[in-house]
Amino acid sequence: MINLKFNLKYFLLTLFIFLVEVLIATSLKDIFFVRAYLGDVIVVMLIYTFIKSFVKTKNDQKVIFGIFMFSCLVELAQYFKIADQLGFPEGSLMYIIVGNSFSWIDILCYLVGCLLLSFFVKLNHSKGEAGAN
């Protein structure tokens, strides 16, 4: 059962990360490392905070694993040129969001992002438990 509950903290964090992603895509696109790798590391965090904005979860590690699997499926869809298959015009917002070029490096970046996210979540939970004692 899905437990829907709005969380302002995660929603504001989602907006912040989204703005960082937009900044990376528009203003920092000339800095290769940032555009090519950091954006993909951060996008899994964006998805996580978006989910947590509206859904109260019992097992954050399962959510993170699900986000990694979803990211891999999107990357696999890019291998099959899904944006072209769906008829999105090249350069359109949906074409950019969906993407159209498969990369093993992107999957590695998603993994790094999920591992960092998992670490931060565990750290946050342990701080919460220490504060409760």
Phi, psi and omega per residue, in radians:
M1 nan 2.348 3.137
I2 -1.534 2.250 -3.139
N3 -1.798 1.710 -3.119
L4 -1.400 2.233 3.093
K5 -2.765 2.157 -3.128
F6 -1.266 2.362 3.114
N7 -2.198 1.875 -3.075
L8 -1.074 -0.688 -3.122
K9 -1.018 -0.853 -3.140
Y10 -1.202 -0.589 3.126
F11 -1.136 -0.766 3.105
L12 -1.141 -0.669 3.073
L13 -1.116 -0.679 3.080
T14 -1.059 -0.815 3.121
L15 -1.064 -0.733 3.128
F16 -1.091 -0.855 -3.131
I17 -1.109 -0.681 3.094
F18 -1.045 -0.766 3.118
L19 -1.122 -0.646 3.062
V20 -1.086 -0.760 3.123
E21 -1.094 -0.729 3.101
V22 -1.112 -0.741 3.098
L23 -1.050 -0.760 3.110
I24 -1.074 -0.759 -3.078
A25 -1.266 -0.466 -3.054
T26 -1.851 -0.938 -3.007
S27 -1.660 -0.486 -3.085
L28 -1.827 0.255 -3.062
K29 -1.149 -0.330 3.133
D30 -1.452 -0.225 3.090
I31 -1.575 1.764 -2.937
F32 -0.910 -0.889 -3.071
F33 -1.028 -0.748 -3.097
V34 -1.133 -0.889 -3.081
R35 -1.207 -0.747 -3.020
A36 -1.361 -0.559 -3.011
Y37 -2.134 -0.860 -3.038
L38 -1.067 -0.676 3.119
G39 -1.032 -0.697 3.134
D40 -1.281 -0.541 3.068
V41 -1.177 -0.737 -3.065
I42 -1.326 -0.508 -3.035
V43 -1.076 -0.577 3.111
V44 -1.187 -0.544 3.077
M45 -1.210 -0.637 3.069
L46 -1.073 -0.808 3.130
I47 -1.085 -0.758 3.138
Y48 -1.059 -0.868 -3.106
T49 -1.154 -0.568 3.085
F50 -1.126 -0.810 3.107
I51 -1.050 -0.816 -3.110
K52 -1.175 -0.302 3.086
S53 -1.173 -0.468 -3.020
F54 -2.199 -0.237 -3.065
V55 -2.212 2.216 3.038
K56 -1.538 2.090 -3.055
T57 -1.892 2.635 3.103
K58 -1.615 -0.534 -3.068
N59 -2.258 1.629 -3.104
D60 -1.113 -0.537 -3.141
Q61 -1.132 -0.643 3.072
K62 -1.168 -0.672 3.096
V63 -1.085 -0.800 3.141
I64 -1.093 -0.749 3.099
F65 -1.087 -0.727 3.103
G66 -1.085 -0.676 3.098
I67 -1.134 -0.704 3.094
F68 -1.096 -0.779 3.124
M69 -1.091 -0.767 3.102
F70 -1.033 -0.781 3.135
S71 -1.065 -0.719 3.111
C72 -1.141 -0.672 3.109
L73 -1.141 -0.705 3.091
V74 -1.103 -0.742 3.122
E75 -1.104 -0.720 3.093
L76 -1.096 -0.689 3.091
A77 -1.092 -0.579 3.098
Q78 -1.144 -0.579 3.095
Y79 -1.025 -0.636 -3.141
F80 -1.595 0.270 3.074
K81 0.959 0.875 -3.057
I82 -1.050 -0.627 3.139
A83 -1.081 -0.703 3.075
D84 -1.184 -0.735 -3.127
Q85 -1.068 -0.606 3.139
L86 -1.456 -0.083 3.071
G87 1.408 0.347 3.100
F88 -1.280 2.280 3.109
P89 -1.145 2.418 3.124
E90 -1.008 2.288 -3.127
G91 1.604 -0.182 3.123
S92 -1.263 2.841 -3.127
L93 -1.006 -0.806 -3.133
M94 -1.151 -0.620 3.096
Y95 -1.090 -0.719 3.138
I96 -1.221 -0.752 -3.117
I97 -1.118 -0.840 -3.108
V98 -1.252 -0.658 -3.113
G99 1.403 2.888 -3.101
N100 -2.634 0.346 3.092
S101 -2.412 2.068 -3.136
F102 -1.262 2.472 3.098
S103 -2.642 2.231 3.043
W104 -1.127 -0.549 3.124
I105 -1.102 -0.667 3.094
D106 -1.063 -0.750 3.121
I107 -1.092 -0.709 3.074
L108 -1.077 -0.717 3.101
C109 -1.111 -0.707 3.084
Y110 -1.087 -0.704 3.117
L111 -1.107 -0.803 3.110
V112 -1.045 -0.781 3.118
G113 -1.060 -0.727 3.132
C114 -1.202 -0.667 3.093
L115 -1.143 -0.758 3.069
L116 -1.077 -0.772 3.122
L117 -1.054 -0.776 3.110
S118 -1.053 -0.752 3.111
F119 -1.066 -0.834 -3.128
F120 -1.102 -0.698 3.132
V121 -1.132 -0.797 3.109
K122 -1.098 -0.724 3.114
L123 -1.084 -0.766 3.134
N124 -1.119 -0.716 3.114
H125 -1.151 -0.700 -3.123
S126 -1.216 -0.598 3.055
K127 -1.157 -0.690 3.114
G128 -1.132 -0.697 3.115
E129 -1.207 -0.666 3.139
A130 -1.170 -0.629 3.127
G131 -1.250 -0.434 -3.117
A132 -1.383 -0.357 -3.094
N133 -1.436 nan nan
